[in-house]
Protein backbone atom coordinates (compact mmCIF):
# COMPACT_ATOMS: atom_id res chain seq x y z
CA UNK A 1 0.00 0.00 0.00
CA UNK A 2 2.87 2.34 0.78
CA UNK A 3 4.36 1.82 -2.68
CA UNK A 4 1.00 2.56 -4.29
CA UNK A 5 0.81 5.75 -2.20
CA UNK A 6 4.28 6.62 -3.52
CA UNK A 7 2.96 6.34 -7.07
CA UNK A 8 0.05 8.68 -6.31
CA UNK A 9 2.51 11.09 -4.69
CA UNK A 10 4.80 11.06 -7.73
CA UNK A 11 1.82 11.58 -10.01
CA UNK A 12 0.86 14.64 -7.96
CA UNK A 13 -2.31 13.20 -6.45
CA UNK A 14 -1.36 14.30 -2.94
CA UNK A 15 -4.78 13.89 -1.28
CA UNK A 16 -5.07 10.30 -2.50
CA UNK A 17 -1.46 9.57 -1.51
CA UNK A 18 -2.00 11.06 1.96
CA UNK A 19 -5.12 8.95 2.52
CA UNK A 20 -3.36 5.79 1.40
CA UNK A 21 -0.29 6.51 3.55
CA UNK A 22 -2.53 7.12 6.56
CA UNK A 23 -4.58 3.97 5.87
CA UNK A 24 -1.31 2.03 5.69
CA UNK A 25 -0.11 3.46 9.02
CA UNK A 26 -3.45 2.53 10.57
CA UNK A 27 -3.31 -0.99 9.17
CA UNK A 28 0.26 -1.56 10.30
CA UNK A 29 -0.58 -0.35 13.81
CA UNK A 30 -3.00 -3.28 14.14
CA UNK A 31 -0.32 -5.84 13.31
CA UNK A 32 2.07 -7.50 15.73
CA UNK A 33 5.60 -6.34 15.01
CA UNK A 34 4.39 -4.02 12.24
CA UNK A 35 6.92 -1.40 11.11
CA UNK A 36 5.32 1.79 9.87
CA UNK A 37 8.57 3.78 9.66
CA UNK A 38 8.77 3.89 5.85
CA UNK A 39 5.18 5.00 5.45
CA UNK A 40 5.54 7.55 8.27
CA UNK A 41 8.53 9.26 6.73
CA UNK A 42 6.92 9.22 3.28
CA UNK A 43 3.80 10.80 4.80
CA UNK A 44 6.09 13.31 6.55
CA UNK A 45 7.66 14.19 3.20
CA UNK A 46 4.20 14.67 1.70
CA UNK A 47 3.20 16.93 4.63
CA UNK A 48 6.32 19.04 4.04
CA UNK A 49 5.50 19.26 0.34
CA UNK A 50 2.09 20.65 1.29
CA UNK A 51 3.59 23.20 3.69
CA UNK A 52 2.57 21.37 6.88
CA UNK A 53 6.02 21.69 8.40
CA UNK A 54 5.23 20.88 12.03
CA UNK A 55 3.26 17.77 11.12
CA UNK A 56 5.96 16.68 8.69
CA UNK A 57 8.61 17.15 11.36
CA UNK A 58 6.55 15.21 13.93
CA UNK A 59 5.97 12.28 11.58
CA UNK A 60 9.59 12.12 10.40
CA UNK A 61 10.86 12.18 13.97
CA UNK A 62 8.37 9.45 14.87
CA UNK A 63 9.77 7.33 12.01
CA UNK A 64 13.35 7.90 13.23
CA UNK A 65 12.33 6.93 16.75
CA UNK A 66 10.60 3.73 15.59
CA UNK A 67 13.57 2.68 13.49
CA UNK A 68 15.94 3.34 16.37
CA UNK A 69 13.87 1.14 18.67
CA UNK A 70 13.53 -1.71 16.20
CA UNK A 71 17.00 -1.52 14.63
CA UNK A 72 15.24 -1.19 11.27
CA UNK A 73 16.65 -0.60 7.82
CA UNK A 74 19.41 1.99 7.47
CA UNK A 75 17.76 3.12 4.24
CA UNK A 76 14.56 3.95 6.07
CA UNK A 77 16.50 5.52 8.93
CA UNK A 78 18.54 7.79 6.73
CA UNK A 79 15.53 8.63 4.56
CA UNK A 80 13.62 9.66 7.67
CA UNK A 81 16.63 11.61 8.96
CA UNK A 82 16.78 13.58 5.71
CA UNK A 83 13.10 14.47 6.08
CA UNK A 84 13.76 15.60 9.67
CA UNK A 85 16.57 17.79 8.31
CA UNK A 86 14.29 19.22 5.65
CA UNK A 87 11.69 20.01 8.30
CA UNK A 88 14.31 21.76 10.42
CA UNK A 89 15.40 23.72 7.35
CA UNK A 90 11.78 24.71 6.67
CA UNK A 91 11.48 25.80 10.32
CA UNK A 92 14.54 28.01 9.68
CA UNK A 93 16.69 25.97 12.07
CA UNK A 94 19.65 25.78 9.72
CA UNK A 95 22.07 24.64 12.43
CA UNK A 96 19.73 21.79 13.37
CA UNK A 97 19.24 20.88 9.71
CA UNK A 98 23.01 20.89 9.13
CA UNK A 99 23.53 18.63 12.13
CA UNK A 100 20.87 16.19 10.88
CA UNK A 101 22.25 16.11 7.32
CA UNK A 102 25.83 15.67 8.56
CA UNK A 103 24.75 12.85 10.87
CA UNK A 104 22.93 11.21 7.96
CA UNK A 105 25.98 11.57 5.72
CA UNK A 106 28.28 10.10 8.38
CA UNK A 107 25.91 7.18 8.93
CA UNK A 108 25.75 6.43 5.21
CA UNK A 109 29.49 6.69 4.76
CA UNK A 110 30.09 4.33 7.71
CA UNK A 111 27.94 1.65 6.15
CA UNK A 112 29.34 2.20 2.67
CA UNK A 113 26.11 3.48 1.12
CA UNK A 114 27.81 6.19 -0.91
CA UNK A 115 24.98 6.19 -3.45
CA UNK A 116 22.57 7.36 -0.75
CA UNK A 117 25.16 9.70 0.77
CA UNK A 118 25.05 11.88 -2.34
CA UNK A 119 21.55 13.05 -1.42
CA UNK A 120 22.82 14.22 1.97
CA UNK A 121 25.59 16.11 0.18
CA UNK A 122 23.01 17.83 -2.00
CA UNK A 123 21.02 18.82 1.11
CA UNK A 124 24.18 20.20 2.72
CA UNK A 125 24.98 22.11 -0.48
CA UNK A 126 21.54 23.70 -0.36
CA UNK A 127 22.26 24.87 3.19
CA UNK A 128 25.60 26.31 2.05
CA UNK A 129 23.79 28.29 -0.63
CA UNK A 130 21.23 29.56 1.89
CA UNK A 131 24.09 30.62 4.15
CA UNK A 132 25.83 32.36 1.21
CA UNK A 133 28.76 29.94 0.90
CA UNK A 134 28.68 29.11 -2.82
CA UNK A 135 32.20 27.63 -2.96
CA UNK A 136 31.41 25.05 -0.27
CA UNK A 137 28.11 24.30 -2.03
CA UNK A 138 29.93 23.74 -5.33
CA UNK A 139 32.36 21.28 -3.74
CA UNK A 140 29.50 19.28 -2.22
CA UNK A 141 27.53 19.23 -5.47
CA UNK A 142 30.57 18.14 -7.47
CA UNK A 143 31.21 15.28 -5.03
CA UNK A 144 27.56 14.25 -5.21
CA UNK A 145 27.56 14.37 -9.02
CA UNK A 146 30.64 12.15 -9.12
CA UNK A 147 28.78 9.63 -6.98
CA UNK A 148 25.64 9.84 -9.13
CA UNK A 149 27.80 9.24 -12.23
CA UNK A 150 29.62 6.33 -10.59
CA UNK A 151 26.31 4.73 -9.64
CA UNK A 152 24.77 5.66 -13.00
CA UNK A 153 22.03 7.46 -11.09
CA UNK A 154 20.02 10.42 -12.26
CA UNK A 155 20.58 13.27 -9.77
CA UNK A 156 17.25 14.80 -10.74
CA UNK A 157 15.63 11.63 -9.40
CA UNK A 158 17.21 11.88 -5.92
CA UNK A 159 14.21 11.37 -3.69
CA UNK A 160 13.72 9.73 -0.33
CA UNK A 161 12.07 6.60 -1.62
CA UNK A 162 14.48 3.79 -0.91
CA UNK A 163 11.98 0.99 -0.94
MOMOFEN-V937278 format. One line per field, one symbol per residue. phi: phi as a letter, one per 20 degrees, with the letter a starting at -180 (. if undefined). psi: psi as a letter, one per 40 degrees, with the letter a starting at -180 (. if undefined). burial: # if it has 9 or more other ideal C-beta (glycine too) atoms within 8 Angstrom, else .. A space follows every 50 residues. Layout:
phi->???
psi->???
burial->???
This chain:
phi->.ffffgffffenefffffffgfgfgffffeefmfdeggfffffgfffffe nefffffgfffffgfffffelffffffffffffgffffffemeffffggf ffffffgfffemeffefgffffffffffffemcffffffffffffgfgff eleeffdfceddf
psi->ddddddddddeegdddddddddddddddeeihfiheddddddddddddde egdddddddddddddddddefahdddddddddddddddddefgddddddd ddddddddddefgdddddddddddddddddefgddddddddddddddddd efihdeehifgf.
burial->##..##.##....#.###.######.##.....###############.. ..#.##########.##....####################..#.###.# #####.###...##.##############......###.##.###.##.. #.#.#..#.#.#.
